[in-house]
């Protein structure tokens, strides 16, 4: 999950993201759980000397990306999305 390090989500977007990833049984139940998951991923990355660019998650963009690729939104899909987004950052 270190691909999810330094990812932030506006608290107001959490419910939309949770609904989008409703089939993901490990998806956090609330924004505090989300923040804990992201903090854990960030600690894991830092322990490996990885310092990826911070990224603010756009739920609509992630949803459209999943639709375009015909994949089910989940944490694995989010990891792939984040990897691709980070390649776009100059």
Beta strands, then each sheet from edge to edge (+ up, - down):
strand 1: 7-8
strand 2: 55-56
sheet 1: 1+ 2+
end
